[in-house]
Amino acid sequence: MDGTRDIKDDEEAAKRARRHALKELNMSPPETRKATLDSSLKRHTALTKRAKLSIGLENRDHILKDIETLTLEKYVEEIATSLLEGLAKCKTDKDIWAATEIISAVHRRLGMSFTPKFVEMLAQALSPPPRNAVTTQNVNLDLQEKEVAARITRQRPVLRVSCELALVGIIGKNSASTSAISESKSGGEWIMKVTKDLLSHDTTLSSVPLLITFIKGYGRQFLGISANNSTDEIPESEELVEKEVRDRFRKMCEGYYDSVAKLLVKEHKRLQEQDRRNHEAYIRSGEIFEDRQQAYEKMTKNYEKLLSNCQTLSELLNQRMPPLPDASKSDTIGISSGERQAGDELDSNVGRGGQWEDDEERKFYEDLIDLKDWVPRSFLNIPEGEAETSSQTEGDTEADIERLMDMTREVDEDTEDGDDEIRSASPVTEVDAVVAPGPSQILTGILGKLPNATSRDSIDEVAIEFMYINSKAARKRLVKFLLSSQKQRLDLIPYYGRLVATISKYAPGLAKEVLVAIEEEFRYLQRKRKVVKELSTVRARNTTWFSVLTKFHLVPPHIILHLLRVFLDDLTGTNVDSLAALLEGCGRFLLRGPDTGAKTAEMLELMKRKQTLQKFDQRQILLLENAYYQCNPPERGPIEHKQRSVTEQFIRHLLCDVLSRKTLDNVLKLLRKLHWEEHETERVLFKMFSKPWKVSYSSITLVAMLAYDLQRYHSKFCVDIVDQILENVRHGMEQNIYKNNQKRVATVKYLGELYIYRLVNSRVIFDTLWSLVTFGHFEGRPLPGQISPIDAPDDYFRIRLICTLLDCCGMCFDRGSYKRKLDRFLTFFQLYILTKTDIPMDVDFMITDTMEQLRPKLVMYKTFEEAAAAVDEMFENTKADGDDSGDESGDEDDNRSAVAGQEDQAVDDEQTEGRPTSPDHLVLLDARENLGPSEEEAADFDKEFSKMLSDAAADAKKVDRKAAMSAWDTGVTMTGGVVARRGKKDVDRDDIEANSDPNSSGVMRFAVLSKKANKNLTRELEIPTSSALAANTLSAQMQSKQEQEQLKRLVLDYEHREEQAEMRALESSMRAQGIRLRYNNFGS
């Protein structure tokens, strides 16, 4: 440890020696200039560019060489500007010393033509931000923090270089002609002045890091305090700063530290108080509001930063840290056994029996900021006596800084008269006077922010900004703007009232001016009571202003009670609306106020009596009732929550919270593990599965999947669920209560999902659909204008139920008898729709979407007569064809619904996504469809086959002409060929075959063709069957018939193989989805 201290002492001695040497060099007479110096513009430009980049160690040698060889006189301002910009790049001690050497070299070359201007530029760079900047900058706190950090980073190297220049004699008597520093004083006086300006104008203590940097690097030289606690004493002759300056500088810094320490204690107490309030709010409401939490976090962050700075200053100045009081247990918890806590009084004013509805409203109207914490006292017009009292009692930051300025004012008295010239000729003041906008422009900007100030923080920041330009003219302009705001923006008036209440503490005339203005407006509105529509918004704004200002305690009680009396004396017309608005705004506050409670209660009773005696319309009665119960709500007991058993809570948690597509199997396992043998468990499960409206609408599908999976293990349970669902549908149609509509929609959706998962068959779905369109109507036939107590013509809810059910499972009825059943229902459904009057647009869109999904090509009927004719025709066709409801068994309904359900799941990727494959399901299909073609198909095949043979015979006639001529010569043709060639349509094929039968009469008939006079003649020729011609003909016919049968068999075998291939493909695709198909052969 001693070795490290010795090393630091040696480094300090070396620095002191270098500073002495450089100071002597700067104080010596100017050097003789060389005869030949370069004055080229190119080299001077290169010098300024290199200096702007950095004047640190890396560019030191080049810049010093250029300074010795260039003239420099013509470019003094450019060189000074570039050197100031280059200072920002100096970070290390070596860079700071290199910059000092470069500036010293320029000083020795240029002398008084450079040094005073450069010192002014340094003072301007170290100036605090202008006070007017607070009113013009953005109120964003994050942006402010970034700007402060950038300023500290920019000023830190400038301050260090300035200290070095003051120690080496650049700042001091060499710049006395412009800086007004006496020759008998060193540059320490200048550094103290700059530091005082930084600290005295810093209300947020953002310049403390600069003070810490200064004390760490130059505390020994300027304050006489060693940062490393060195014990070596330096002779006074070797000191670079006078002892008097060091003592006053140290006294100023210690006074500033005392102010920071007092502020730390104050912030510590505020943080503890906020912590206590947060704890009480948590006990009272069970949570901490977001704005309270954000305020606490912000306060904690600022306190930690202040604590760190205070600790660092304490170590550097060798001062003791202030004692920070710890929060007692009673303060932290907010509970006292014998004394009344402040929180108890707070609770009495908040809630059902207090002046405020909730804690947020109370904070808005009572927790106003104190502008003394944000604005310097010089802008608040606070008398000196009050300032001293406030400083002693509260330890306010501004009072401490004011005391610091008083101490530094004593230092100013010891200086010479030239100090006044510094204050008057300061370059910072000149810059502020040029750059800062005028009060009128600042006020315009503040007024422009008011319409967007819709939070407590934003309106408080506007109040802070306004106090910097507070004047009588500004207040009049503000009042005019507040009262002439947009008529429809009544939501801004509470925030404007908070602005008035915040400012009126230090500008009482503002609240008085606002009150006088709204009173005059009230009297004008009373004279114009007959004007209703044109002044309605003005009346609403006027009563809102009175209500808001009353809750801010800005309206005297007698004035607001006088307004109530004026309204009650003439309780007619617009006064009813104004009285109701006023009571809703501040009636609760007045009724529970200690000064106005009794009078307000009397006026409320008078209002109730007048309400019973006078005649009001329904709207006015509703307004007065709402106003009365708004300010005097009736007593009501606490809400009683339903007590549920642990098992019921667990089941509800599984179905309402946990159930999803990915957790479906886990929920099923947990449900199966329950004690189903217990009656209570089964009752809760039955209630949850039979009341689908207890879960979210998107989870109804998952509940149906659970019911299907539980069917294997608890079949009776699932039967009871289906029975209860059908009972719920019927019960809903019988009662038709509006409040149960959501339950009915969920029930119908659930029924459709149960059909998808094969818990009900198609007969149940069609029965439900038909009951929805016929139940409650005479003989089951709805008619236009026919009044039904449970299905009125303007009641469209059954249409919604039907569309919901068809959207869920209607796509399954797209083939066979199910398609015909659905077509019949859709025909009757159109008739049912046309019995309704003026169908709403949303219902019409729902019908259109459903029809496009089920029957895209269906043409809707336009009139009831068209629909009735189609329904009558449908019923006639149904009677003629017979009821086909028994053609297919219920098992087949289940099979088709299963296949349709799988198709629906294939379409809906979300229902299959994330769930593992279920065990193979058994699906029975009828094998009769795969045994061969039907009779109609066989007849069509014979027809096509005969046509093919006829075409072949015609082609043969055209090609083989010699064979045809030989047939003509013989005069004998085959019977079938004669008929085909003759083309007689009246020849019966069966008759020809009968005539060619040899067993009919022992002969075989032939048709002999002859030609005479270009005419074809035909005559029959009977030949005994024993002849060779008959035998050969019969043999040819038998052979042709065998070939025909063989060809037919080949074609049928090909079709059968195609059907088998399709069946195998279907089976493989179903097995991939976890469904196993089995075909039952019921015979042909």
Disulfide bonds with the S-S distance in Angstrom:
none
